Amino acid sequence: MSDSGESRSVRAYVPGKQVTLAHIIAHPASEMCEKVGLDAVDAVGVLTLTPGETSMIAADIAIKAAGVSIGFLDRFSGTLIVHGSVGEVEQALSVVMSVLVESMEYNGCRITRY
């Protein structure tokens, strides 16, 4: 607390086992797909994970869980982008979250969609 009686909070990034972003983009604009190096697709799933190597585990889970393809995987930043039909991407992200949070004790986040 400061001298004026106001409290202040600071957010800090602390590396750990966590899913920091899980988002589905249904029917993305072709311009966006082109900019990120994807052909026109029905849906895109984006995950950001720590530690970064988790992106490899998540990719394996996603591919086995649904008929998605890997659009991008970076084991250093922990970014994973998958694509496929809307239903396949939803299924893939749901299973990835379930395995990481329930079986591997990662801190998770809500899967968002726009």
C-alpha angles and dihedrals in degrees: 000000000000126000089262091060095250119131122220129200127205124200115214130184110235114186113235141124102308148131105224099177133021113169137161122208109197116203097356119203113266090234091060092048090051092050092054094043100255129129113237105294137183096233141359127207119202124196130178114195141177132245090038094229087068087080088074092052091046092049091053091049093047095050092048093045099051143000095273130135128218112251096176137353126183116180091189099055095028094236122149126179120186129179140194137103117340091252093048093050091048091050093047095050092044092053093044090052092046094051095043097045103034102031104027099033097237120158106249141198135213117276106242128199137193 
